[in-house]
Amino acid sequence: MVMISTAGVWGMAKESGRDGNSAQFAHGVCKTTPRGFGLSIPIPFPPPSLVFSKLPRMNAPRLSTFLLALGLLTAASTAAEAQTTKKTTTTTAKKTTTAKKTTPVKKTTTTKPATKTTTTTTKVTTPVVATPPPLTADEATAAVKEALSLSITRALEAGAAADGFNGNSDIRIAFPPEAELVNTTLRGLRMGAVIDKFEVQMNRAAEAVAANPQAQTILAGAAQRYAIADGLALVNTRESRLIATQFKTQQLAQVQQELRPLVDAALEQTGAKQAYGELMLRYKKVPLMTPITTNLTDYTTGKVAEGLFTLVADEESRIRLNTSARSTDTLKRAFGQQ
């Protein structure tokens, strides 16, 4: 870099031994330039007309001095411009560098899209169910009669099925207790198989009675005679067999009487009566044995009637406790409110 000041030019003129007019001219030309090392602004040059108007007055030494000063000033101006440009460039570069430094580098990060969990609160509106009117006494009575009628039908179907009596431990008919001495005595004589066969024959007779259409008629008639004192109490009770219990209490004796002819015929048909007669004859041959007067038909009739009433009670319990057992609207309305 070339740095020059007007004081330097003036000094050079004095050293040459000249009057310094040319240097003063140069000093006038750049009098607006600040003193010091380095120029901060471009130096204005005199117009060519002024420069050449001075040339004729100058002798050779003055001309040389003038041209030297002019060249030095030109070089200084050029250096100043270059310095200014460099400073500007440097400043710009610094700004750019600063900008680069301050500009945050964007970090490319692969961000998995967050799963947006939307919780939707659904207000569940409970449908308003119309409450049915209370069950009347007449409706309760009708429901009791319907439940009893349905229970009788299902009980007879269950009793008439294969092993309906013989395979059901609750109602299976065993050897007459009054004739238990006959049972134990003959089993001691190795006649147990004959006794077992006789018991099966009695239960087959009971199953035949249940399958007889007349049994349905007999029990249906008993249901018609059944007196209902308080239908609402029978419907709302927690006792699952109350209807059948009352029905049995009121109708058992008459049902037995009406069933006796059916049972007697069935015992004859299955061979139970003949087998029982043979067993009694064998028992009587044993010396010093107590006589037995048990009537087989009466005993079996009582057991058949008891068994059928038990089956009726089972069906009543199902109607009360099992929704699917209520096959009519009347039963659903009455027993569905429990």
C-alpha positions as CSV (number, residue, x, y, z in Angstrom):
1,M,0.0,0.0,0.0
2,V,1.3,3.5,-0.9
3,M,0.5,6.1,1.8
4,I,1.4,9.8,1.3
5,S,0.3,13.1,2.8
6,T,0.5,16.6,1.5
7,A,3.1,17.4,4.2
8,G,5.3,14.8,2.6
9,V,4.9,16.4,-0.9
10,W,5.8,19.8,0.6
11,G,8.9,18.4,2.2
12,M,10.0,16.9,-1.0
13,A,9.7,20.2,-2.8
14,K,11.9,21.9,-0.2
15,E,14.5,19.3,-0.5
16,S,14.6,20.0,-4.2
17,G,15.4,23.6,-3.4
18,R,12.4,24.9,-5.1
19,D,9.9,27.5,-4.0
20,G,7.3,24.9,-3.5
21,N,4.7,26.4,-5.8
22,S,4.0,23.1,-7.5
23,A,3.8,21.4,-4.1
24,Q,1.5,24.2,-2.9
25,F,-0.6,23.5,-5.9
26,A,-0.8,19.8,-5.0
27,H,-1.5,20.8,-1.5
28,G,-4.4,22.9,-2.7
29,V,-5.6,20.2,-4.8
30,C,-5.8,17.7,-1.9
31,K,-6.4,20.2,1.0
32,T,-9.6,18.4,1.8
33,T,-7.7,15.2,2.5
34,P,-7.0,14.6,6.2
35,R,-3.4,14.4,7.4
36,G,-2.0,11.1,8.5
37,F,-0.9,7.8,7.3
38,G,-3.6,6.4,5.0
39,L,-6.4,8.1,3.2
40,S,-10.0,7.2,4.0
41,I,-11.6,8.9,1.0
42,P,-10.7,9.1,-2.7
43,I,-8.5,12.2,-3.5
44,P,-10.1,14.7,-6.0
45,F,-7.9,15.5,-9.0
46,P,-7.6,18.9,-10.6
47,P,-9.2,19.4,-14.0
48,P,-6.9,18.9,-17.0
49,S,-7.3,22.6,-18.1
50,L,-5.9,23.8,-14.8
51,V,-3.0,21.4,-14.9
52,F,-2.0,22.3,-18.4
53,S,-2.4,26.0,-17.8
54,K,0.4,25.7,-15.3
55,L,2.8,23.8,-17.5
56,P,4.1,26.8,-19.6
57,R,5.1,28.7,-16.5
58,M,7.2,25.8,-15.2
59,N,10.8,25.2,-16.1
60,A,12.1,21.7,-16.4
61,P,12.9,21.3,-12.7
62,R,9.6,22.6,-11.6
63,L,7.8,20.4,-14.1
64,S,9.6,17.4,-12.9
65,T,8.7,18.2,-9.3
66,F,5.1,18.8,-10.3
67,L,4.8,15.6,-12.2
68,L,6.4,13.7,-9.4
69,A,3.9,15.2,-6.9
70,L,1.1,14.5,-9.3
71,G,2.2,10.9,-9.7
72,L,2.6,10.4,-6.0
73,L,-0.9,11.8,-5.4
74,T,-2.3,9.6,-8.1
75,A,-0.7,6.6,-6.5
76,A,-2.0,7.6,-3.1
77,S,-5.5,8.1,-4.5
78,T,-5.3,4.7,-6.1
79,A,-4.1,3.1,-2.9
80,A,-6.8,4.9,-0.9
81,E,-9.4,3.5,-3.2
82,A,-8.0,0.0,-3.0
83,Q,-7.8,0.3,0.8
84,T,-11.4,1.6,0.9
85,T,-12.5,-1.3,-1.3
86,K,-10.6,-3.8,0.8
87,K,-12.1,-2.4,3.9
88,T,-15.6,-2.6,2.4
89,T,-14.9,-6.1,1.2
90,T,-13.5,-7.0,4.6
91,T,-16.4,-5.5,6.4
92,T,-18.8,-7.3,4.0
93,A,-16.9,-10.5,4.5
94,K,-17.0,-10.0,8.3
95,K,-20.7,-9.4,8.1
96,T,-21.1,-12.4,6.0
97,T,-19.0,-14.5,8.3
98,T,-20.9,-13.1,11.3
99,A,-24.1,-13.9,9.6
100,K,-22.9,-17.3,8.8
101,K,-21.8,-17.8,12.4
102,T,-25.0,-16.4,13.9
103,T,-27.2,-18.3,11.4
104,P,-28.1,-21.5,13.2
105,V,-27.5,-24.5,11.1
106,K,-30.7,-26.3,10.6
107,K,-30.4,-29.8,11.9
108,T,-32.3,-32.2,9.8
109,T,-34.0,-34.5,12.1
110,T,-36.4,-37.1,11.1
111,T,-39.2,-36.7,13.6
112,K,-41.8,-39.4,13.7
113,P,-45.2,-37.9,13.6
114,A,-46.6,-38.0,17.0
115,T,-49.7,-40.1,17.3
116,K,-52.5,-37.9,18.2
117,T,-54.7,-39.6,20.7
118,T,-58.1,-38.1,20.6
119,T,-60.2,-39.0,23.5
120,T,-63.8,-38.7,22.6
121,T,-66.2,-38.7,25.5
122,T,-69.4,-40.1,24.4
123,K,-72.3,-39.4,26.6
124,V,-74.3,-42.5,26.8
125,T,-77.9,-41.8,27.0
126,T,-79.8,-44.5,28.8
127,P,-82.9,-45.1,26.9
128,V,-85.9,-44.4,29.0
129,V,-87.7,-47.7,29.4
130,A,-91.4,-47.4,30.2
131,T,-92.1,-49.0,33.5
132,P,-94.9,-51.5,33.1
133,P,-97.9,-51.0,35.3
134,P,-98.0,-53.1,38.5
135,L,-99.3,-56.6,38.2
136,T,-102.9,-56.8,39.1
137,A,-104.5,-59.6,41.3
138,D,-106.3,-61.0,38.3
139,E,-103.2,-61.0,36.2
140,A,-101.3,-62.8,38.9
141,T,-104.0,-65.4,39.3
142,A,-104.0,-66.0,35.5
143,A,-100.2,-66.4,35.6
144,V,-100.3,-68.9,38.4
145,K,-102.9,-71.1,36.5
146,E,-100.8,-70.8,33.3
147,A,-97.6,-71.7,35.1
148,L,-99.3,-74.8,36.8
149,S,-100.8,-76.0,33.5
150,L,-97.5,-75.7,31.7
151,S,-95.7,-77.4,34.5
152,I,-98.1,-80.4,34.4
153,T,-97.6,-80.8,30.7
154,R,-93.8,-80.8,31.0
155,A,-93.8,-83.0,34.0
156,L,-95.8,-85.7,32.2
157,E,-93.4,-85.5,29.3
158,A,-90.4,-85.9,31.6
159,G,-92.0,-88.8,33.4
160,A,-92.9,-90.6,30.2
161,A,-89.4,-90.4,28.7
162,A,-87.0,-93.4,28.7
163,D,-86.0,-94.0,32.3
164,G,-88.1,-91.0,33.3
165,F,-88.8,-92.7,36.6
166,N,-86.2,-95.5,36.7
167,G,-83.3,-93.2,36.0
168,N,-84.4,-90.3,38.2
169,S,-83.2,-90.9,41.8
170,D,-85.7,-88.3,43.1
171,I,-88.7,-90.3,42.0
172,R,-87.5,-93.8,41.4
173,I,-89.8,-96.4,42.9
174,A,-87.9,-98.9,45.2
175,F,-89.1,-102.1,46.8
176,P,-92.0,-101.4,49.2
177,P,-90.5,-100.5,52.6
178,E,-93.4,-102.3,54.3
179,A,-92.1,-105.4,52.6
180,E,-88.5,-104.8,53.4
181,L,-88.3,-108.0,55.3
182,V,-89.2,-109.8,52.1
183,N,-86.4,-107.9,50.3
184,T,-83.7,-108.8,52.8
185,T,-84.8,-112.4,53.2
186,L,-84.9,-113.2,49.5
187,R,-81.6,-111.4,48.8
188,G,-80.1,-113.7,51.4
189,L,-81.4,-116.6,49.4
190,R,-79.5,-115.2,46.4
191,M,-82.6,-113.8,44.7
192,G,-81.3,-110.3,44.4
193,A,-81.4,-110.3,40.6
194,V,-85.1,-111.2,40.7
195,I,-85.8,-108.3,43.1
196,D,-83.9,-105.8,40.9
197,K,-85.9,-106.9,37.9
198,F,-89.1,-106.4,39.8
199,E,-88.1,-102.8,40.7
200,V,-87.4,-102.0,37.1
201,Q,-90.8,-103.4,36.1
202,M,-92.5,-101.1,38.7
203,N,-90.8,-98.0,37.3
204,R,-91.6,-99.0,33.7
205,A,-95.3,-99.1,34.8
206,A,-95.0,-95.5,36.2
207,E,-93.5,-94.3,33.0
208,A,-96.4,-95.9,31.1
209,V,-98.9,-94.1,33.3
210,A,-97.2,-90.7,32.6
211,A,-97.4,-91.4,28.9
212,N,-101.1,-92.3,29.1
213,P,-103.2,-89.4,27.8
214,Q,-105.7,-90.0,30.6
215,A,-103.0,-88.9,33.1
216,Q,-102.9,-85.5,31.4
217,T,-106.7,-85.3,31.7
218,I,-106.6,-86.2,35.4
219,L,-103.9,-83.7,36.3
220,A,-105.6,-81.0,34.2
221,G,-108.8,-81.5,36.1
222,A,-106.9,-81.2,39.4
223,A,-105.4,-77.9,38.2
224,Q,-109.0,-76.6,37.5
225,R,-110.0,-77.5,41.0
226,Y,-106.9,-75.9,42.5
227,A,-108.1,-72.9,44.6
228,I,-105.8,-69.8,44.4
229,A,-106.2,-67.7,47.6
230,D,-103.7,-65.0,46.7
231,G,-102.2,-64.9,43.2
232,L,-99.9,-61.9,43.9
233,A,-98.4,-63.7,46.9
234,L,-97.8,-66.8,44.9
235,V,-96.1,-64.8,42.1
236,N,-93.9,-62.6,44.3
237,T,-92.8,-65.3,46.7
238,R,-89.1,-66.4,46.9
239,E,-90.2,-70.0,47.3
240,S,-89.6,-71.6,43.9
241,R,-92.1,-74.5,44.4
242,L,-94.9,-72.9,46.3
243,I,-97.6,-73.3,43.7
244,A,-96.8,-77.1,43.2
245,T,-96.7,-77.5,47.0
246,Q,-100.2,-76.0,47.4
247,F,-101.5,-77.9,44.4
248,K,-100.3,-81.2,45.9
249,T,-101.8,-80.5,49.2
250,Q,-105.1,-79.8,47.7
251,Q,-105.3,-82.5,45.0
252,L,-103.0,-85.4,45.9
253,A,-105.7,-87.7,47.4
254,Q,-108.1,-87.3,44.4
255,V,-105.3,-87.6,41.9
256,Q,-104.2,-90.9,43.4
257,Q,-107.7,-92.3,43.3
258,E,-108.1,-91.4,39.7
259,L,-104.7,-92.7,38.7
260,R,-105.1,-96.1,40.5
261,P,-106.8,-97.9,37.5
262,L,-104.1,-96.6,35.2
263,V,-101.4,-97.8,37.5
264,D,-102.9,-101.3,38.0
265,A,-103.2,-101.8,34.3
266,A,-99.6,-100.7,33.8
267,L,-98.3,-103.1,36.5
268,E,-100.1,-105.9,34.8
269,Q,-98.7,-104.9,31.4
270,T,-95.0,-104.7,32.5
271,G,-95.2,-108.0,34.4
272,A,-94.5,-106.3,37.8
273,K,-97.7,-107.8,39.4
274,Q,-96.7,-111.3,38.4
275,A,-93.1,-110.9,39.6
276,Y,-94.3,-109.5,42.9
277,G,-96.7,-112.5,43.4
278,E,-93.9,-115.0,42.8
279,L,-91.6,-113.2,45.3
280,M,-94.3,-113.3,48.0
281,L,-94.9,-117.0,47.4
282,R,-91.2,-117.7,47.8
283,Y,-91.1,-115.6,51.0
284,K,-94.0,-117.4,52.5
285,K,-92.2,-120.7,52.2
286,V,-89.5,-119.5,54.6
287,P,-90.4,-120.9,58.0
288,L,-91.4,-118.5,60.8
289,M,-91.5,-115.4,58.6
290,T,-93.8,-112.5,59.4
291,P,-96.7,-112.3,56.9
292,I,-96.7,-109.3,54.5
293,T,-99.9,-107.8,53.3
294,T,-98.7,-104.8,51.1
295,N,-100.9,-104.2,48.1
296,L,-98.6,-103.5,45.1
297,T,-101.1,-101.4,43.2
298,D,-101.8,-99.1,46.1
299,Y,-98.2,-98.7,46.9
300,T,-97.2,-98.0,43.2
301,T,-100.1,-95.6,42.7
302,G,-99.0,-93.5,45.6
303,K,-95.4,-93.4,44.3
304,V,-96.5,-92.5,40.8
305,A,-98.6,-89.6,42.1
306,E,-95.8,-88.4,44.3
307,G,-93.4,-88.6,41.5
308,L,-95.6,-86.6,39.1
309,F,-96.1,-83.9,41.7
310,T,-92.4,-83.7,42.2
311,L,-91.8,-83.2,38.5
312,V,-94.5,-80.5,38.4
313,A,-92.6,-78.7,41.2
314,D,-89.3,-79.0,39.2
315,E,-90.9,-77.3,36.2
316,E,-92.4,-74.5,38.3
317,S,-88.9,-73.8,39.6
318,R,-87.5,-73.5,36.1
319,I,-90.3,-71.1,35.1
320,R,-89.4,-68.8,38.0
321,L,-85.7,-69.0,37.7
322,N,-85.0,-69.4,34.0
323,T,-86.1,-66.8,31.5
324,S,-86.2,-69.2,28.6
325,A,-88.7,-71.4,30.4
326,R,-91.3,-68.6,30.3
327,S,-92.9,-69.3,27.0
328,T,-95.8,-66.9,27.1
329,D,-96.2,-63.2,27.6
330,T,-98.2,-63.8,30.7
331,L,-95.4,-65.7,32.3
332,K,-92.8,-63.2,31.2
333,R,-94.8,-60.3,32.7
334,A,-95.6,-62.0,36.0
335,F,-92.3,-63.8,36.8
336,G,-90.0,-61.4,34.9
337,Q,-90.5,-58.8,37.6
338,Q,-89.0,-61.0,40.4
